[in-house]
């Protein structure tokens, strides 16, 4: 029997939100079996709790730049990198106390979240792990973007990315996802945007905490003021985002995920379809 997991000891991490630029501190704590992933906004009156099983599918959930957990008027923003780390490490139950609306962006990847959670220790619990197994293909699309999940014995993600910027171009990667593969090949991949896009985002009020140290700002010849960790780092980060978004289902996924230029909005459409099958 595969068992559920949580963290052993409390641990803290803090940093700046990529979009808001606000400093936020997170306190991670272990949680009972079957309790799921719980965010607590300790900065708000009555410290409201947001469990990912109670998420609201509203307009704010999956925009082009971040994923937001919304329960009524209460939100926690840019949760995808942390959720990817939890998914990759197989953590099913946890309490995340946050003193701000947006989670820290850290270095723009999930690497520091993974390191922090491993420092806390990961322990099994006396409860069987629930999974969602795709037995018949599920798909959704939006213009030239496509996302589908097919039956598969395990979890595989295949992603095709296409950008007109020469330093990105067309990238494809297909990986069998395990904890080792996630930590080595996906977690270190950082968020990115193209130079022209960065200026537009700033004008729209996004990216207030972004800089060349935590975001790959891709010019014609490569990232401005930074270096790639992988030759195909952008497509790896897209897989990271996708894994984080899909973990909003609340349990590990068994299937082959095939994505063509999918982003947060389309990922959320898939989460909605998956939750309808639970």
C-alpha positions as CSV (number, residue, x, y, z in Angstrom):
1,X,0.0,0.0,0.0
2,X,1.3,3.4,-1.0
3,X,0.8,5.8,1.9
4,X,0.1,9.5,2.2
5,X,2.9,11.9,3.2
6,X,3.3,15.1,5.2
7,X,6.3,17.0,6.6
8,X,7.9,16.1,9.9
9,X,9.0,19.5,11.3
10,X,7.8,23.1,10.9
11,X,10.0,25.1,8.5
12,X,9.9,28.7,7.3
13,X,10.7,30.4,4.0
14,X,10.3,34.0,2.9
15,X,10.8,36.1,-0.2
16,X,9.3,38.6,-2.7
17,X,6.2,37.9,-4.8
18,X,7.0,38.0,-8.5
19,X,3.9,39.9,-9.5
20,X,3.1,42.1,-6.4
21,X,6.7,42.7,-5.3
22,X,5.5,42.3,-1.7
23,X,7.5,40.4,0.9
24,X,5.8,37.2,2.3
25,X,6.7,34.7,4.9
26,X,5.5,31.1,4.8
27,X,5.3,28.7,7.7
28,X,5.0,25.1,6.6
29,X,3.6,22.6,9.1
30,X,2.6,19.0,9.0
31,X,-1.1,18.1,8.6
32,X,-3.2,15.0,9.4
33,X,-3.9,12.3,6.9
34,X,-6.7,13.1,4.4
35,X,-6.6,16.8,5.3
36,X,-5.0,17.9,2.0
37,X,-3.1,21.1,1.2
38,X,-4.3,24.0,3.3
39,X,-3.3,27.7,3.1
40,X,-4.0,29.9,6.0
41,X,-4.0,33.7,5.5
42,X,-2.6,34.7,9.0
43,X,-2.5,38.4,7.9
44,X,-6.3,38.5,7.7
45,X,-9.0,38.7,10.4
46,X,-10.0,35.3,11.7
47,X,-7.1,33.8,9.7
48,X,-9.2,32.2,7.0
49,X,-8.3,28.7,5.7
50,X,-8.2,27.8,2.0
51,X,-8.1,24.1,1.1
52,X,-7.4,23.3,-2.5
53,X,-10.4,21.0,-2.5
54,X,-12.6,24.0,-1.9
55,X,-11.3,26.1,-4.7
56,X,-13.6,28.4,-6.7
57,X,-13.3,28.3,-10.5
58,X,-13.6,32.0,-11.2
59,X,-12.0,34.4,-13.6
60,X,-9.0,35.0,-11.3
61,X,-7.9,31.4,-11.1
62,X,-5.8,30.9,-14.2
63,X,-4.6,34.0,-16.0
64,X,-1.6,34.1,-18.2
65,X,0.9,35.0,-15.5
66,X,-0.1,33.1,-12.3
67,X,-2.5,30.6,-10.7
68,X,-4.7,31.9,-7.8
69,X,-6.5,29.9,-5.2
70,X,-9.8,31.7,-4.5
71,X,-12.4,30.7,-1.9
72,X,-15.0,33.5,-1.7
73,X,-13.2,36.9,-1.5
74,X,-10.0,35.4,0.0
75,X,-7.1,34.6,-2.3
76,X,-3.6,33.1,-2.4
77,X,-1.7,34.0,-5.6
78,X,1.1,32.4,-7.6
79,X,0.8,29.0,-5.9
80,X,2.0,26.9,-8.9
81,X,5.7,26.7,-8.0
82,X,5.0,25.5,-4.5
83,X,2.3,23.1,-5.7
84,X,4.7,21.6,-8.2
85,X,7.2,21.0,-5.4
86,X,4.6,19.3,-3.3
87,X,3.5,17.2,-6.2
88,X,7.1,16.3,-7.1
89,X,8.0,15.3,-3.5
90,X,4.7,13.4,-3.1
91,X,3.5,15.5,-0.2
92,X,-0.3,15.2,0.2
93,X,-1.1,16.9,3.5
94,X,0.4,20.2,4.7
95,X,-0.5,23.5,6.3
96,X,0.9,26.6,4.7
97,X,0.6,29.8,6.8
98,X,1.1,32.9,4.7
99,X,1.2,36.5,5.8
100,X,0.6,37.9,2.3
101,X,-1.6,37.4,-0.7
102,X,1.2,36.2,-3.1
103,X,3.7,33.4,-2.4
104,X,7.4,34.1,-2.7
105,X,8.8,33.8,-6.2
106,X,12.3,33.0,-4.8
107,X,14.6,32.3,-7.7
108,X,11.7,31.8,-10.1
109,X,11.7,28.0,-9.9
110,X,10.6,25.4,-7.5
111,X,14.2,24.5,-6.4
112,X,14.2,26.4,-3.1
113,X,10.7,25.1,-2.2
114,X,12.0,21.6,-2.7
115,X,15.1,22.2,-0.6
116,X,13.1,23.7,2.3
117,X,10.5,20.9,2.3
118,X,13.2,18.3,2.3
119,X,14.9,20.1,5.2
120,X,11.6,19.7,7.2
121,X,11.6,16.0,6.6
122,X,9.0,14.0,4.7
123,X,7.2,11.2,6.5
124,X,4.6,8.6,5.6
125,X,1.2,8.6,7.3
126,X,-1.0,5.7,8.2
127,X,-3.5,6.2,5.4
128,X,-3.6,4.9,1.8
129,X,-2.8,7.3,-1.0
130,X,-5.7,8.3,-3.3
131,X,-4.9,8.9,-7.0
132,X,-6.9,9.9,-10.0
133,X,-6.4,7.5,-12.9
134,X,-7.4,8.6,-16.4
135,X,-9.2,5.7,-18.0
136,X,-10.4,7.6,-21.1
137,X,-8.8,10.6,-22.9
138,X,-9.7,14.1,-21.7
139,X,-8.9,17.2,-23.7
140,X,-9.5,20.9,-23.9
141,X,-8.2,23.6,-26.3
142,X,-8.1,27.3,-26.8
143,X,-7.1,28.7,-30.2
144,X,-3.7,27.2,-31.0
145,X,-3.2,25.7,-27.5
146,X,-4.1,22.1,-26.6
147,X,-4.0,20.0,-23.5
148,X,-5.0,16.3,-23.2
149,X,-4.5,13.4,-20.8
150,X,-4.5,9.8,-22.0
151,X,-4.5,6.6,-20.1
152,X,-1.0,5.6,-19.0
153,X,0.7,3.4,-16.4
154,X,2.4,6.2,-14.4
155,X,2.8,9.9,-15.0
156,X,4.4,11.2,-18.2
157,X,4.3,14.8,-19.4
158,X,5.0,15.8,-23.0
159,X,5.1,19.5,-23.8
160,X,5.6,21.4,-27.1
161,X,6.5,25.1,-26.8
162,X,6.7,27.6,-29.6
163,X,7.9,31.3,-29.4
164,X,8.9,33.6,-32.2
165,X,11.9,34.8,-30.2
166,X,15.0,33.0,-31.6
167,X,16.4,32.2,-28.2
168,X,13.3,30.1,-27.4
169,X,12.0,29.0,-30.7
170,X,10.3,25.6,-30.7
171,X,11.1,23.2,-27.8
172,X,9.7,19.8,-27.0
173,X,10.3,17.6,-24.0
174,X,8.7,14.4,-22.8
175,X,9.5,13.0,-19.3
176,X,8.4,10.1,-17.1
177,X,7.9,12.0,-13.9
178,X,9.4,10.6,-10.7
179,X,10.7,12.4,-7.6
180,X,14.3,12.1,-8.9
181,X,13.4,13.4,-12.4
182,X,11.4,16.2,-10.9
183,X,14.1,17.4,-8.6
184,X,16.8,17.1,-11.2
185,X,15.2,18.1,-14.5
186,X,12.1,20.2,-13.6
187,X,12.4,21.9,-10.2
188,X,15.4,24.2,-11.1
189,X,13.7,25.6,-14.3
190,X,12.9,29.3,-13.9
191,X,10.0,31.4,-15.1
192,X,10.6,33.4,-18.2
193,X,9.3,36.1,-20.5
194,X,10.5,37.8,-23.7
195,X,12.0,41.3,-23.5
196,X,9.1,43.1,-25.2
197,X,6.6,41.2,-23.0
198,X,8.4,42.3,-19.8
199,X,7.8,46.0,-20.6
200,X,4.1,45.4,-21.4
201,X,3.7,43.4,-18.1
202,X,5.2,46.1,-16.0
203,X,2.9,48.7,-17.7
204,X,0.0,46.5,-16.7
205,X,1.1,46.3,-13.1
206,X,2.6,42.8,-13.2
207,X,6.1,41.7,-12.5
208,X,6.8,44.2,-9.7
209,X,9.0,41.7,-7.9
210,X,10.6,40.3,-11.1
211,X,14.2,40.9,-12.1
212,X,16.9,39.2,-14.2
213,X,17.9,37.1,-11.1
214,X,14.5,35.4,-10.7
215,X,13.1,35.7,-14.2
216,X,14.7,34.7,-17.5
217,X,14.1,37.8,-19.7
218,X,14.7,36.3,-23.1
219,X,16.3,38.4,-25.7
220,X,17.3,37.4,-29.3
221,X,20.5,35.7,-28.1
222,X,19.4,34.4,-24.7
223,X,18.5,35.6,-21.2
224,X,19.4,39.2,-20.3
225,X,21.8,39.4,-17.3
226,X,21.6,35.6,-16.6
227,X,22.5,32.2,-17.9
228,X,20.4,29.2,-18.7
229,X,20.4,26.2,-16.4
230,X,19.3,24.0,-19.3
231,X,19.4,24.6,-23.0
232,X,15.6,24.1,-23.1
233,X,14.8,25.7,-19.7
234,X,11.6,27.5,-20.9
235,X,9.8,24.2,-21.8
236,X,11.0,22.7,-18.5
237,X,9.4,25.5,-16.6
238,X,6.2,25.1,-18.6
239,X,6.1,21.5,-17.4
240,X,6.8,22.7,-13.8
241,X,3.8,25.1,-14.0
242,X,1.6,22.4,-15.5
243,X,2.5,19.9,-12.7
244,X,1.7,22.5,-10.1
245,X,-1.6,23.5,-11.7
246,X,-2.7,19.9,-12.1
247,X,-2.0,19.2,-8.4
248,X,-5.0,21.5,-7.6
249,X,-7.0,18.3,-8.3
250,X,-5.9,17.4,-4.8
251,X,-4.3,14.0,-5.5
252,X,-1.6,12.5,-7.7
253,X,-2.5,12.0,-11.4
254,X,-2.0,8.8,-13.3
255,X,-1.9,9.4,-17.1
256,X,0.1,10.8,-20.0
257,X,-0.3,14.6,-20.2
258,X,0.3,16.1,-23.7
259,X,0.4,19.9,-23.9
260,X,0.8,22.2,-26.9
261,X,1.5,25.8,-25.8
262,X,-0.8,25.3,-22.7
263,X,-0.8,28.0,-20.0
264,X,-2.5,28.6,-16.7
265,X,-5.9,29.3,-18.2
266,X,-6.1,26.1,-20.1
267,X,-4.5,24.1,-17.3
268,X,-7.4,25.3,-15.1
269,X,-9.9,24.0,-17.6
270,X,-8.3,20.6,-17.3
271,X,-8.3,20.7,-13.5
272,X,-12.1,21.5,-13.7
273,X,-12.7,18.5,-16.0
274,X,-10.6,16.2,-13.7
275,X,-12.4,17.3,-10.5
276,X,-15.7,16.5,-12.2
277,X,-14.6,12.9,-12.4
278,X,-13.6,12.5,-8.8
